[in-house]
Amino acid sequence: MMRAWPYTVRWMVCAARITAGSVCASGRVVSSWALTLMRLSGCLSSCDITARNSLFASLAAIAYANSSQREQLRTQALTDELTGLNNRRHCEAVLQAVLEDGRRHRETTSIAYFDIDAFKSINDAFGHGAGDEALRHFAEVLRTHTRAGDLVCRTGGEEFTIVLPRTDTLRACRLAERINEAVRSAQLGPRADLTVSAGVATAEGSLDDFDRLVQRADAALLLAKRAGRDRVVVADADSA
């Protein structure tokens, strides 16, 4: 029987390398292989032990690769491909969590909605490539002017959202104004006069759930557009 073990273990190493990809090297499968080999360990020669260790190394490498791939897929699912910002799904999930945390600790949460003014005219006049470049440049402006704890998201075509934990209305409004001024000072795309409009809303204690806060910010952004664009409007406490 001892002479048969080297061939058996070598076969197991080959089989594991071939099949582990199809079974995704899940924890249960890896454990099964490991348990089998551990039971054989007492009967293995030095050559067999080398083969066993090779199998362990192969399975560990596959498990690590699959774990990295899962993390990459998770990141892609939460990220806007064009700008590298967080996407709408991630924004909504984080905002829900931040609001709940704010209610528990009695902390203020604000959000700022941004929309690039007359964005369609850029695509129409210069093409979608120029429009994409303007979106990427604006995303960089948002990154530059926000804090580490803020969440910056692209939530629509030319629509962006910043979730601002522990931020009152005044500070949120000042941040939005700084961003608007930065856009005026920088040429984001082929048009030198590119501007953005913003709507700011702050959660009013237990009165504001997710839907109401979003509606108030959206209403404030609409008012900024109707008032002539290139401005920041703060939502009234009773607006919805």
C-alpha positions in Angstrom: 0.0 0.0 0.0 2.9 2.4 0.8 4.0 2.3 -2.8 0.6 3.3 -4.1 0.5 6.5 -2.0 2.9 8.7 -4.2 0.9 8.0 -7.3 -2.4 8.6 -5.5 -1.3 11.9 -4.0 0.1 13.1 -7.3 -3.2 12.3 -8.9 -5.0 14.3 -6.2 -2.7 17.3 -6.8 -3.5 17.2 -10.6 -7.2 16.7 -10.0 -7.4 19.5 -7.5 -5.7 21.9 -9.9 -8.1 21.0 -12.7 -11.3 21.0 -10.7 -10.8 23.7 -8.1 -11.6 26.4 -10.6 -15.0 24.9 -11.4 -15.9 24.5 -7.8 -14.6 28.0 -6.9 -12.4 26.6 -4.1 -15.1 27.3 -1.5 -14.2 26.9 2.1 -16.1 23.6 2.3 -14.2 22.1 -0.7 -10.8 23.2 0.5 -11.6 21.8 3.9 -12.6 18.5 2.4 -9.4 18.1 0.5 -7.4 19.2 3.6 -9.2 16.7 5.8 -8.6 13.8 3.4 -4.9 14.6 3.2 -4.6 15.0 6.9 -6.0 11.5 7.3 -3.4 10.2 4.9 -0.5 12.1 6.5 0.4 9.3 8.8 1.0 6.9 5.9 2.9 9.3 3.6 6.5 9.1 2.7 8.7 12.3 2.3 7.7 12.4 -1.4 4.1 12.1 -0.5 4.4 14.9 2.0 5.9 17.1 -0.7 3.0 16.4 -3.0 0.6 17.0 -0.2 2.2 20.4 0.5 2.0 21.2 -3.1 -1.8 20.5 -3.1 -2.2 22.7 0.0 -0.3 25.5 -1.7 -2.3 25.2 -4.9 -5.7 25.3 -3.1 -4.6 28.2 -0.9 -3.6 30.1 -4.0 -6.9 29.4 -5.7 -8.8 30.4 -2.6 -6.9 33.7 -2.4 -7.5 34.4 -6.1 -11.2 33.7 -5.8 -11.4 35.9 -2.7 -9.7 38.7 -4.5 -12.0 38.3 -7.5 -15.1 38.4 -5.3 -13.8 41.6 -3.7 -13.1 43.1 -7.1 -16.6 42.2 -8.3 -18.1 43.7 -5.1 -16.1 47.0 -5.7 -17.3 47.1 -9.3 -20.9 46.6 -8.2 -20.6 49.7 -6.0 -18.6 52.0 -8.3 -19.4 54.2 -11.3 -17.3 52.9 -14.1 -16.8 56.3 -15.8 -15.8 58.5 -12.9 -14.6 55.9 -10.3 -17.0 57.5 -7.8 -19.6 55.5 -5.7 -22.7 54.6 -7.7 -26.4 55.2 -6.8 -26.7 51.8 -5.1 -23.9 52.4 -2.7 -25.0 56.0 -2.1 -28.5 54.9 -1.1 -27.2 52.1 1.2 -24.7 54.4 3.0 -27.2 57.3 3.3 -29.7 54.9 5.0 -27.0 53.8 7.4 -25.8 57.3 8.1 -29.3 58.5 8.9 -30.0 55.7 11.3 -26.6 56.3 13.0 -27.3 60.0 13.2 -30.7 59.4 14.8 -29.1 57.1 17.4 -26.4 59.6 18.3 -28.4 62.7 17.7 -26.0 63.9 15.0 -26.9 66.0 11.9 -26.7 64.6 8.4 -26.8 66.6 5.2 -26.8 65.8 1.6 -25.9 67.9 -1.4 -27.3 67.2 -4.9 -25.4 68.6 -7.9 -26.4 68.7 -11.6 -24.2 70.0 -14.4 -26.0 72.9 -16.1 -26.9 72.5 -19.8 -25.0 69.2 -20.0 -26.9 68.0 -23.0 -25.5 70.9 -25.1 -22.0 69.6 -24.5 -22.8 66.2 -25.9 -24.8 67.8 -28.8 -22.0 70.2 -29.8 -18.8 68.3 -29.0 -19.8 64.6 -28.8 -20.2 62.2 -25.9 -16.5 61.9 -25.5 -16.3 65.5 -24.5 -19.2 65.0 -22.2 -17.6 62.1 -20.5 -14.4 64.1 -20.0 -16.4 66.9 -18.3 -18.0 64.3 -16.0 -14.6 63.0 -15.0 -13.3 66.5 -14.3 -16.2 67.4 -12.2 -15.8 64.1 -10.2 -12.2 65.2 -9.5 -13.4 68.6 -8.3 -15.8 66.8 -5.9 -13.0 64.6 -4.6 -10.7 67.6 -4.0 -13.2 69.6 -2.0 -14.7 66.9 0.3 -13.5 65.4 3.5 -12.4 61.8 4.0 -15.6 60.9 5.8 -17.9 62.3 3.1 -19.3 60.0 0.4 -19.1 61.3 -3.1 -21.4 59.6 -5.7 -22.5 59.8 -9.3 -26.2 59.0 -9.1 -27.3 59.8 -12.6 -26.1 60.9 -16.0 -24.9 64.4 -15.0 -26.2 64.1 -11.4 -23.9 63.8 -8.3 -24.6 63.4 -4.6 -22.5 64.1 -1.6 -23.5 62.4 1.7 -22.3 64.6 4.6 -22.3 62.9 8.0 -22.2 65.1 11.1 -22.7 68.2 9.0 -25.2 70.9 9.6 -26.9 73.1 7.0 -24.4 76.0 7.1 -21.4 73.8 6.6 -23.1 71.8 3.8 -24.1 75.0 2.1 -20.5 76.4 2.3 -19.1 73.2 0.9 -21.6 73.4 -2.1 -20.6 77.0 -2.7 -16.9 76.2 -2.7 -17.6 73.5 -5.3 -19.6 75.8 -7.5 -16.9 78.4 -7.3 -14.2 75.8 -8.2 -16.3 74.8 -11.3 -16.5 78.5 -12.4 -12.7 78.8 -12.0 -11.8 75.7 -13.9 -12.6 74.6 -17.4 -14.1 71.2 -17.0 -14.8 70.6 -20.7 -14.8 72.2 -24.1 -17.0 75.0 -22.8 -15.3 77.6 -20.5 -18.7 78.7 -19.1 -19.7 75.3 -17.6 -21.5 75.6 -14.3 -23.4 73.4 -11.8 -26.5 73.9 -9.7 -26.9 72.4 -6.2 -29.6 71.6 -3.7 -28.8 71.1 0.0 -30.9 69.4 2.6 -30.3 68.5 6.2 -32.1 65.8 8.2 -34.4 67.4 10.7 -34.1 65.0 13.6 -36.6 62.1 13.5 -38.8 63.9 11.0 -36.6 63.1 8.0 -36.4 59.5 6.8 -34.5 58.6 3.7 -37.2 59.4 1.2 -38.1 62.7 2.7 -34.5 63.9 2.8 -33.9 62.9 -0.8 -37.1 64.6 -1.9 -36.2 67.9 -0.1 -32.7 67.9 -1.7 -34.2 67.2 -5.1 -36.7 70.0 -4.7 -34.0 72.4 -3.7 -31.9 71.5 -6.8 -35.0 72.1 -9.0 -35.4 75.5 -7.5 -31.7 76.3 -8.2 -32.3 75.3 -11.9 -35.5 77.4 -12.1 -33.8 80.4 -10.5 -31.2 80.7 -13.2 -28.7 77.8 -12.5 -25.2 78.2 -11.3 -26.3 78.5 -7.6 -26.9 76.7 -4.4 -30.4 76.5 -2.9 -31.0 75.1 0.6 -34.2 73.2 1.2 -36.8 74.5 3.7 -37.5 72.4 6.7 -41.1 71.8 5.6 -40.3 71.2 1.9 -40.8 67.8 0.4 
